[in-house]
Amino acid sequence: MNSDLKSLLALYDDTAPLAEAHTIPAAWYRDAAIEKLEVTGVFGGNWQAVGRATQVANAGDYIATDVAGEPVVVVRGADGKLRGFYNVCRHHAAAVVTAPCGHAQSFRCPYHGWNYGLDGSLKGMPEFAGVCNFDRGANGLVPVAADVWENFVFVNLAAEPVPLMDFLGDMAERVEPLGISSLQFHSRKEYTLECNWKVYVDNYLDGGYHVPHLHKGLNSVLDYSHYTIENGEHYCLQSSPMVAPEEHSQVAVTRTGDRAWYYWLYPNLMINVYEGVMDTNLVLPLGTNRCKVIFDFFFGDVRAEREEYNTASVATSDKVQDEDVAICESVQRGLGSRAYRAGRLSVRREAGEHLFHRLLARDLKTASNDRVLVDVR
């Protein structure tokens, strides 16, 4: 491992309890070597949400996307089994599947016409007679782990990943009573922010610390004094009782129910649930100083007669997002200042952020050690 990277990783003490802990150092948000480690150790080594369960409900339905810089495709087989593969032809490495989602009986590479079954097996190679010592059975699409939980499709690029349900732990049991799988997809929005992806996650995990100051409308419907933060092994649940104020009417109308539930699943998925409403945030790195946040909106009723309400709910989310964009970009600028190296954490509010930083440090240090082993070999 590069001595500079080793020194950089050593700046953070992941064993410190919350009351004594600092945030991860400012350099971790800006350093290209850290970014490179995150690709393999964080995004390439953990379960990543890639789509919605309804997109792969039937045999032949597929989703194609990139995960940690790798092209992948997830497809429902004729036998009903969900499978994931690297979307790379075994002939000359072209993408076999070129649409982001759809339905297929088989996959035919657009480059030279190699054909693959929904189970990934190589079915045919045009004009390949006479090739010696070629094992068709060993040249199917290379598999990756794929699974479905609630509304979400996940993949994991690790060689031997922990099963998804084990990774979720008791989060799955806690989410089930919320009935989110019955909510229907409405729309998607994407934002590009001029900040590191971790800045956005930190902002989400500060236990509502910023809500009274930054989100006046949202704060009006939350009982901030009874806002709670609970950590699992790989997730954080932030939750608050709801109140019904007279002011900020659009927020009050579109954020109702007894309680708001905000789940974060390491490293980059957020699930926000109110009565009959869910929006999810998937945070993806675009470089040390940029990230993309994908918002998916779900509702209990997506019929035309509910569109006015649903549109107003999306607008409420937009307002909160606009406020978060401004502060996250401000934080990113501040992280480059000579005046800042690391901060402290609120014991009352920032246990979720502490969990995030410790999980991140664990994965980065593991990835750096793995890289040393590869270099030595």
MARPAZA-115401 format. One record per residue (C-alpha): residue number from 1; x, y, z. Coordinates in pm, whole numbers, plus 50000, padded with zeros to 5 digits. Last residue first. Layout:
// residues N
<voke i="NUM" px="X" py="Y" pz="Z"/>
...
//
This chain:
// residues 377
<voke i="377" px="50152" py="48825" pz="49448"/>
<voke i="376" px="50274" py="49119" pz="49652"/>
<voke i="375" px="50057" py="49366" pz="49460"/>
<voke i="374" px="49747" py="49149" pz="49510"/>
<voke i="373" px="49815" py="49119" pz="49882"/>
<voke i="372" px="49864" py="49494" pz="49912"/>
<voke i="371" px="49536" py="49552" pz="49730"/>
<voke i="370" px="49356" py="49327" pz="49973"/>
<voke i="369" px="49498" py="49534" pz="50259"/>
<voke i="368" px="49370" py="49855" pz="50099"/>
<voke i="367" px="49028" py="49701" pz="50044"/>
<voke i="366" px="49007" py="49592" pz="50409"/>
<voke i="365" px="49108" py="49940" pz="50524"/>
<voke i="364" px="48850" py="50102" pz="50300"/>
<voke i="363" px="48577" py="49862" pz="50408"/>
<voke i="362" px="48635" py="49911" pz="50780"/>
<voke i="361" px="48667" py="50288" pz="50742"/>
<voke i="360" px="48332" py="50301" pz="50561"/>
<voke i="359" px="48161" py="50094" pz="50828"/>
<voke i="358" px="48304" py="50322" pz="51097"/>
<voke i="357" px="48207" py="50640" pz="50912"/>
<voke i="356" px="47851" py="50521" pz="50852"/>
<voke i="355" px="47804" py="50417" pz="51215"/>
<voke i="354" px="47922" py="50758" pz="51337"/>
<voke i="353" px="47682" py="50926" pz="51095"/>
<voke i="352" px="47399" py="50723" pz="51241"/>
<voke i="351" px="47499" py="50815" pz="51597"/>
<voke i="350" px="47476" py="51183" pz="51506"/>
<voke i="349" px="47192" py="51333" pz="51708"/>
<voke i="348" px="47224" py="51297" pz="52085"/>
<voke i="347" px="47596" py="51215" pz="52091"/>
<voke i="346" px="47662" py="51508" pz="51858"/>
<voke i="345" px="47973" py="51442" pz="51652"/>
<voke i="344" px="48306" py="51624" pz="51636"/>
<voke i="343" px="48470" py="51771" pz="51328"/>
<voke i="342" px="48764" py="51697" pz="51101"/>
<voke i="341" px="49038" py="51887" pz="50914"/>
<voke i="340" px="48899" py="52238" pz="50866"/>
<voke i="339" px="49059" py="52583" pz="50847"/>
<voke i="338" px="49282" py="52493" pz="50551"/>
<voke i="337" px="48960" py="52490" pz="50350"/>
<voke i="336" px="48879" py="52215" pz="50104"/>
<voke i="335" px="48613" py="52064" pz="50330"/>
<voke i="334" px="48446" py="52405" pz="50334"/>
<voke i="333" px="48370" py="52387" pz="49961"/>
<voke i="332" px="48213" py="52045" pz="50009"/>
<voke i="331" px="48008" py="52176" pz="50301"/>
<voke i="330" px="47863" py="52456" pz="50087"/>
<voke i="329" px="47772" py="52203" pz="49819"/>
<voke i="328" px="47592" py="51998" pz="50083"/>
<voke i="327" px="47411" py="52308" pz="50214"/>
<voke i="326" px="47277" py="52415" pz="49875"/>
<voke i="325" px="47178" py="52066" pz="49768"/>
<voke i="324" px="46996" py="52000" pz="50097"/>
<voke i="323" px="46769" py="52302" pz="50054"/>
<voke i="322" px="46688" py="52202" pz="49697"/>
<voke i="321" px="46616" py="51849" pz="49818"/>
<voke i="320" px="46368" py="51971" pz="50080"/>
<voke i="319" px="46182" py="52172" pz="49815"/>
<voke i="318" px="46189" py="51883" pz="49569"/>
<voke i="317" px="46039" py="51649" pz="49830"/>
<voke i="316" px="45746" py="51886" pz="49876"/>
<voke i="315" px="45709" py="51906" pz="49498"/>
<voke i="314" px="45691" py="51526" pz="49482"/>
<voke i="313" px="45407" py="51536" pz="49736"/>
<voke i="312" px="45227" py="51804" pz="49532"/>
<voke i="311" px="45253" py="51582" pz="49223"/>
<voke i="310" px="45106" py="51292" pz="49418"/>
<voke i="309" px="44816" py="51502" pz="49544"/>
<voke i="308" px="44733" py="51637" pz="49198"/>
<voke i="307" px="44779" py="51291" pz="49047"/>
<voke i="306" px="44527" py="51120" pz="49271"/>
<voke i="305" px="44242" py="51122" pz="49015"/>
<voke i="304" px="44481" py="50983" pz="48756"/>
<voke i="303" px="44544" py="50666" pz="48956"/>
<voke i="302" px="44875" py="50631" pz="49138"/>
<voke i="301" px="44740" py="50519" pz="49476"/>
<voke i="300" px="44959" py="50391" pz="49760"/>
<voke i="299" px="45242" py="50607" pz="49636"/>
<voke i="298" px="45604" py="50564" pz="49530"/>
<voke i="297" px="45866" py="50821" pz="49424"/>
<voke i="296" px="46218" py="50730" pz="49309"/>
<voke i="295" px="46492" py="50988" pz="49367"/>
<voke i="294" px="46837" py="50929" pz="49216"/>
<voke i="293" px="47118" py="51134" pz="49369"/>
<voke i="292" px="47427" py="51188" pz="49155"/>
<voke i="291" px="47763" py="51285" pz="49300"/>
<voke i="290" px="48040" py="51536" pz="49242"/>
<voke i="289" px="48362" py="51648" pz="49415"/>
<voke i="288" px="48565" py="51327" pz="49443"/>
<voke i="287" px="48414" py="51185" pz="49128"/>
<voke i="286" px="48069" py="51086" pz="49004"/>
<voke i="285" px="47969" py="50897" pz="49319"/>
<voke i="284" px="47618" py="50750" pz="49344"/>
<voke i="283" px="47353" py="50827" pz="49607"/>
<voke i="282" px="47024" py="50636" pz="49585"/>
<voke i="281" px="46736" py="50822" pz="49746"/>
<voke i="280" px="46397" py="50662" pz="49799"/>
<voke i="279" px="46054" py="50819" pz="49827"/>
<voke i="278" px="45762" py="50660" pz="50000"/>
<voke i="277" px="45405" py="50776" pz="50053"/>
<voke i="276" px="45084" py="50614" pz="50179"/>
<voke i="275" px="45147" py="50739" pz="50535"/>
<voke i="274" px="45511" py="50845" pz="50544"/>
<voke i="273" px="45822" py="50651" pz="50446"/>
<voke i="272" px="46171" py="50765" pz="50347"/>
<voke i="271" px="46410" py="50495" pz="50223"/>
<voke i="270" px="46777" py="50593" pz="50182"/>
<voke i="269" px="47034" py="50384" pz="49994"/>
<voke i="268" px="47408" py="50467" pz="49986"/>
<voke i="267" px="47639" py="50250" pz="50197"/>
<voke i="266" px="47486" py="50110" pz="50401"/>
<voke i="265" px="47110" py="50108" pz="50432"/>
<voke i="264" px="46947" py="50430" pz="50556"/>
<voke i="263" px="46589" py="50419" pz="50684"/>
<voke i="262" px="46381" py="50730" pz="50755"/>
<voke i="261" px="46039" py="50662" pz="50906"/>
<voke i="260" px="45787" py="50939" pz="50971"/>
<voke i="259" px="45513" py="50873" pz="51227"/>
<voke i="258" px="45141" py="50901" pz="51295"/>
<voke i="257" px="45032" py="50981" pz="50942"/>
<voke i="256" px="45073" py="51281" pz="50713"/>
<voke i="255" px="45335" py="51443" pz="50491"/>
<voke i="254" px="45153" py="51564" pz="50178"/>
<voke i="253" px="44889" py="51785" pz="50342"/>
<voke i="252" px="45119" py="51925" pz="50613"/>
<voke i="251" px="45394" py="52000" pz="50361"/>
<voke i="250" px="45151" py="52180" pz="50132"/>
<voke i="249" px="44999" py="52371" pz="50426"/>
<voke i="248" px="45320" py="52522" pz="50557"/>
<voke i="247" px="45133" py="52672" pz="50856"/>
<voke i="246" px="44841" py="52513" pz="51042"/>
<voke i="245" px="45047" py="52240" pz="51200"/>
<voke i="244" px="44962" py="51867" pz="51205"/>
<voke i="243" px="45221" py="51669" pz="51405"/>
<voke i="242" px="45413" py="51356" pz="51313"/>
<voke i="241" px="45618" py="51138" pz="51550"/>
<voke i="240" px="45979" py="51100" pz="51438"/>
<voke i="239" px="46208" py="50827" pz="51311"/>
<voke i="238" px="46570" py="50778" pz="51213"/>
<voke i="237" px="46662" py="50418" pz="51141"/>
<voke i="236" px="47026" py="50337" pz="51066"/>
<voke i="235" px="47152" py="50038" pz="50875"/>
<voke i="234" px="47438" py="49790" pz="50842"/>
<voke i="233" px="47464" py="49639" pz="51191"/>
<voke i="232" px="47161" py="49820" pz="51327"/>
<voke i="231" px="47154" py="50174" pz="51457"/>
<voke i="230" px="46864" py="50362" pz="51615"/>
<voke i="229" px="46801" py="50737" pz="51606"/>
<voke i="228" px="46489" py="50898" pz="51754"/>
<voke i="227" px="46308" py="51231" pz="51702"/>
<voke i="226" px="46099" py="51306" pz="52013"/>
<voke i="225" px="46200" py="51673" pz="52045"/>
<voke i="224" px="46166" py="51712" pz="51669"/>
<voke i="223" px="45795" py="51633" pz="51658"/>
<voke i="222" px="45789" py="51656" pz="51281"/>
<voke i="221" px="45528" py="51839" pz="51069"/>
<voke i="220" px="45670" py="52192" pz="51103"/>
<voke i="219" px="46026" py="52063" pz="51063"/>
<voke i="218" px="45949" py="51968" pz="50704"/>
<voke i="217" px="45852" py="52326" pz="50624"/>
<voke i="216" px="46140" py="52487" pz="50810"/>
<voke i="215" px="46400" py="52261" pz="50650"/>
<voke i="214" px="46741" py="52421" pz="50716"/>
<voke i="213" px="46750" py="52520" pz="51083"/>
<voke i="212" px="46492" py="52290" pz="51238"/>
<voke i="211" px="46608" py="52001" pz="51010"/>
<voke i="210" px="46985" py="52031" pz="51059"/>
<voke i="209" px="47015" py="51798" pz="51360"/>
<voke i="208" px="46753" py="51560" pz="51216"/>
<voke i="207" px="46967" py="51267" pz="51323"/>
<voke i="206" px="47272" py="51374" pz="51124"/>
<voke i="205" px="47237" py="51078" pz="50890"/>
<voke i="204" px="47098" py="51247" pz="50579"/>
<voke i="203" px="47364" py="51517" pz="50583"/>
<voke i="202" px="47637" py="51259" pz="50630"/>
<voke i="201" px="47503" py="51066" pz="50329"/>
<voke i="200" px="47514" py="51379" pz="50112"/>
<voke i="199" px="47868" py="51461" pz="50223"/>
<voke i="198" px="47966" py="51099" pz="50154"/>
<voke i="197" px="47871" py="51135" pz="49787"/>
<voke i="196" px="48129" py="51412" pz="49743"/>
<voke i="195" px="47984" py="51746" pz="49648"/>
<voke i="194" px="47884" py="51944" pz="49341"/>
<voke i="193" px="47543" py="51781" pz="49320"/>
<voke i="192" px="47375" py="51617" pz="49022"/>
<voke i="191" px="47006" py="51547" pz="49071"/>
<voke i="190" px="46787" py="51274" pz="48924"/>
<voke i="189" px="46409" py="51245" pz="48935"/>
<voke i="188" px="46192" py="50935" pz="48907"/>
<voke i="187" px="45817" py="50880" pz="48890"/>
<voke i="186" px="45514" py="50698" pz="49029"/>
<voke i="185" px="45610" py="50350" pz="49145"/>
<voke i="184" px="45338" py="50175" pz="49342"/>
<voke i="183" px="45324" py="50111" pz="49715"/>
<voke i="182" px="45224" py="49758" pz="49821"/>
<voke i="181" px="45588" py="49661" pz="49884"/>
<voke i="180" px="45608" py="49946" pz="50136"/>
<voke i="179" px="45377" py="49774" pz="50383"/>
<voke i="178" px="45516" py="49954" pz="50690"/>
<voke i="177" px="45486" py="49630" pz="50889"/>
<voke i="176" px="45773" py="49478" pz="50682"/>
<voke i="175" px="46030" py="49748" pz="50757"/>
<voke i="174" px="46122" py="49618" pz="51103"/>
<voke i="173" px="46161" py="49256" pz="50991"/>
<voke i="172" px="46379" py="49356" pz="50698"/>
<voke i="171" px="46590" py="49585" pz="50919"/>
<voke i="170" px="46651" py="49287" pz="51150"/>
<voke i="169" px="46951" py="49180" pz="50943"/>
<voke i="168" px="46975" py="49350" pz="50605"/>
<voke i="167" px="47311" py="49185" pz="50533"/>
<voke i="166" px="47171" py="48846" pz="50634"/>
<voke i="165" px="46877" py="48900" pz="50398"/>
<voke i="164" px="47115" py="48992" pz="50118"/>
<voke i="163" px="47328" py="48681" pz="50156"/>
<voke i="162" px="47691" py="48758" pz="50253"/>
<voke i="161" px="47890" py="48796" pz="49936"/>
<voke i="160" px="48141" py="48539" pz="49810"/>
<voke i="159" px="48316" py="48690" pz="49506"/>
<voke i="158" px="48185" py="49039" pz="49580"/>
<voke i="157" px="47993" py="49206" pz="49297"/>
<voke i="156" px="47665" py="49238" pz="49490"/>
<voke i="155" px="47334" py="49306" pz="49320"/>
<voke i="154" px="47005" py="49437" pz="49453"/>
<voke i="153" px="46648" py="49470" pz="49325"/>
<voke i="152" px="46412" py="49672" pz="49542"/>
<voke i="151" px="46042" py="49699" pz="49621"/>
<voke i="150" px="46051" py="49452" pz="49916"/>
<voke i="149" px="46379" py="49262" pz="49890"/>
<voke i="148" px="46504" py="49112" pz="49566"/>
<voke i="147" px="46831" py="48929" pz="49497"/>
<voke i="146" px="47135" py="48925" pz="49270"/>
<voke i="145" px="47487" py="48782" pz="49307"/>
<voke i="144" px="47704" py="48814" pz="48998"/>
<voke i="143" px="47741" py="48560" pz="48719"/>
<voke i="142" px="47986" py="48559" pz="48425"/>
<voke i="141" px="47793" py="48524" pz="48099"/>
<voke i="140" px="47850" py="48184" pz="47943"/>
<voke i="139" px="48189" py="48073" pz="47819"/>
<voke i="138" px="48264" py="47762" pz="48027"/>
<voke i="137" px="47982" py="47559" pz="47876"/>
<voke i="136" px="48092" py="47649" pz="47525"/>
<voke i="135" px="48432" py="47494" pz="47584"/>
<voke i="134" px="48663" py="47585" pz="47295"/>
<voke i="133" px="48964" py="47361" pz="47239"/>
<voke i="132" px="48981" py="47426" pz="46865"/>
<voke i="131" px="48780" py="47675" pz="46661"/>
<voke i="130" px="48682" py="47505" pz="46335"/>
<voke i="129" px="48325" py="47630" pz="46325"/>
<voke i="128" px="48269" py="47970" pz="46485"/>
<voke i="127" px="48066" py="48132" pz="46211"/>
<voke i="126" px="47786" py="48249" pz="46443"/>
<voke i="125" px="47827" py="48163" pz="46814"/>
<voke i="124" px="47527" py="48006" pz="46988"/>
<voke i="123" px="47361" py="47924" pz="47316"/>
<voke i="122" px="47610" py="48049" pz="47574"/>
<voke i="121" px="47451" py="48003" pz="47916"/>
<voke i="120" px="47353" py="48312" pz="48113"/>
<voke i="119" px="47031" py="48164" pz="48253"/>
<voke i="118" px="46831" py="48396" pz="48029"/>
<voke i="117" px="47008" py="48228" pz="47739"/>
<voke i="116" px="47302" py="48383" pz="47557"/>
<voke i="115" px="47360" py="48448" pz="47186"/>
<voke i="114" px="47680" py="48564" pz="47021"/>
<voke i="113" px="47580" py="48794" pz="46736"/>
<voke i="112" px="47915" py="48954" pz="46659"/>
<voke i="111" px="47874" py="49308" pz="46799"/>
<voke i="110" px="47505" py="49333" pz="46893"/>
<voke i="109" px="47537" py="49052" pz="47150"/>
<voke i="108" px="47217" py="48851" pz="47155"/>
<voke i="107" px="47038" py="48803" pz="47487"/>
<voke i="106" px="46747" py="48560" pz="47506"/>
<voke i="105" px="46368" py="48571" pz="47522"/>
<voke i="104" px="46385" py="48938" pz="47614"/>
<voke i="103" px="46197" py="49204" pz="47809"/>
<voke i="102" px="46303" py="49557" pz="47898"/>
<voke i="101" px="46545" py="49766" pz="48098"/>
<voke i="100" px="46844" py="49995" pz="48049"/>
<voke i="99" px="46877" py="49893" pz="47680"/>
<voke i="98" px="47214" py="49774" pz="47548"/>
<voke i="97" px="47237" py="49414" pz="47669"/>
<voke i="96" px="47540" py="49222" pz="47541"/>
<voke i="95" px="47786" py="49500" pz="47617"/>
<voke i="94" px="48097" py="49428" pz="47409"/>
<voke i="93" px="48381" py="49225" pz="47563"/>
<voke i="92" px="48523" py="49054" pz="47251"/>
<voke i="91" px="48388" py="48697" pz="47278"/>
<voke i="90" px="48276" py="48653" pz="47640"/>
<voke i="89" px="48022" py="48934" pz="47601"/>
<voke i="88" px="48010" py="49164" pz="47901"/>
<voke i="87" px="47696" py="49253" pz="48095"/>
<voke i="86" px="47830" py="49095" pz="48412"/>
<voke i="85" px="47552" py="48872" pz="48527"/>
<voke i="84" px="47266" py="48864" pz="48777"/>
<voke i="83" px="46998" py="48602" pz="48815"/>
<voke i="82" px="46640" py="48598" pz="48943"/>
<voke i="81" px="46477" py="48257" pz="48931"/>
<voke i="80" px="46132" py="48216" pz="48775"/>
<voke i="79" px="46231" py="47909" pz="48571"/>
<voke i="78" px="46215" py="48114" pz="48251"/>
<voke i="77" px="46471" py="48342" pz="48412"/>
<voke i="76" px="46414" py="48687" pz="48562"/>
<voke i="75" px="46706" py="48905" pz="48458"/>
<voke i="74" px="46971" py="49129" pz="48619"/>
<voke i="73" px="47235" py="49286" pz="48393"/>
<voke i="72" px="47569" py="49432" pz="48496"/>
<voke i="71" px="47824" py="49675" pz="48353"/>
<voke i="70" px="48106" py="49736" pz="48603"/>
<voke i="69" px="48214" py="50083" pz="48716"/>
<voke i="68" px="48115" py="50020" pz="49075"/>
<voke i="67" px="47772" py="49906" pz="48954"/>
<voke i="66" px="47654" py="49993" pz="48603"/>
<voke i="65" px="47306" py="49922" pz="48469"/>
<voke i="64" px="47089" py="49668" pz="48290"/>
<voke i="63" px="46747" py="49559" pz="48419"/>
<voke i="62" px="46564" py="49255" pz="48282"/>
<voke i="61" px="46223" py="49095" pz="48231"/>
<voke i="60" px="46248" py="48761" pz="48051"/>
<voke i="59" px="46028" py="48571" pz="48296"/>
<voke i="58" px="45807" py="48818" pz="48482"/>
<voke i="57" px="45846" py="49049" pz="48783"/>
<voke i="56" px="46179" py="49199" pz="48685"/>
<voke i="55" px="46082" py="49567" pz="48659"/>
<voke i="54" px="45827" py="49524" pz="48939"/>
<voke i="53" px="46112" py="49455" pz="49182"/>
<voke i="52" px="46258" py="49799" pz="49122"/>
<voke i="51" px="46612" py="49877" pz="49020"/>
<voke i="50" px="46985" py="49867" pz="49091"/>
<voke i="49" px="47015" py="49871" pz="49471"/>
<voke i="48" px="47372" py="49783" pz="49573"/>
<voke i="47" px="47477" py="49508" pz="49814"/>
<voke i="46" px="47835" py="49556" pz="49928"/>
<voke i="45" px="48184" py="49487" pz="49789"/>
<voke i="44" px="48194" py="49678" pz="49462"/>
<voke i="43" px="48039" py="49993" pz="49604"/>
<voke i="42" px="48248" py="49997" pz="49922"/>
<voke i="41" px="48578" py="49814" pz="49873"/>
<voke i="40" px="48614" py="49821" pz="49496"/>
<voke i="39" px="48492" py="50168" pz="49403"/>
<voke i="38" px="48561" py="50307" pz="49749"/>
<voke i="37" px="48934" py="50230" pz="49715"/>
<voke i="36" px="48952" py="50447" pz="49404"/>
<voke i="35" px="48778" py="50736" pz="49579"/>
<voke i="34" px="49021" py="50711" pz="49868"/>
<voke i="33" px="49310" py="50733" pz="49622"/>
<voke i="32" px="49149" py="51033" pz="49451"/>
<voke i="31" px="49134" py="51234" pz="49775"/>
<voke i="30" px="48857" py="51488" pz="49833"/>
<voke i="29" px="48608" py="51350" pz="50085"/>
<voke i="28" px="48870" py="51143" pz="50269"/>
<voke i="27" px="49084" py="51458" pz="50295"/>
<voke i="26" px="48829" py="51619" pz="50526"/>
<voke i="25" px="48897" py="51355" pz="50790"/>
<voke i="24" px="48628" py="51107" pz="50899"/>
<voke i="23" px="48423" py="51262" pz="51175"/>
<voke i="22" px="48567" py="51268" pz="51523"/>
<voke i="21" px="48476" py="51029" pz="51800"/>
<voke i="20" px="48501" py="51066" pz="52176"/>
<voke i="19" px="48132" py="51056" pz="52270"/>
<voke i="18" px="48063" py="50822" pz="51978"/>
<voke i="17" px="48312" py="50560" pz="52090"/>
<voke i="16" px="48655" py="50560" pz="51921"/>
<voke i="15" px="48743" py="50235" pz="51743"/>
<voke i="14" px="48720" py="50377" pz="51391"/>
<voke i="13" px="49011" py="50613" pz="51456"/>
<voke i="12" px="49058" py="50819" pz="51141"/>
<voke i="11" px="49391" py="50968" pz="51032"/>
<voke i="10" px="49536" py="50619" pz="50977"/>
<voke i="9" px="49365" py="50593" pz="50639"/>
<voke i="8" px="49558" py="50897" pz="50515"/>
<voke i="7" px="49887" py="50764" pz="50645"/>
<voke i="6" px="49835" py="50435" pz="50464"/>
<voke i="5" px="49737" py="50625" pz="50150"/>
<voke i="4" px="50058" py="50830" pz="50168"/>
<voke i="3" px="50263" py="50514" pz="50230"/>
<voke i="2" px="50120" py="50348" pz="49916"/>
<voke i="1" px="50000" py="50000" pz="50000"/>
//
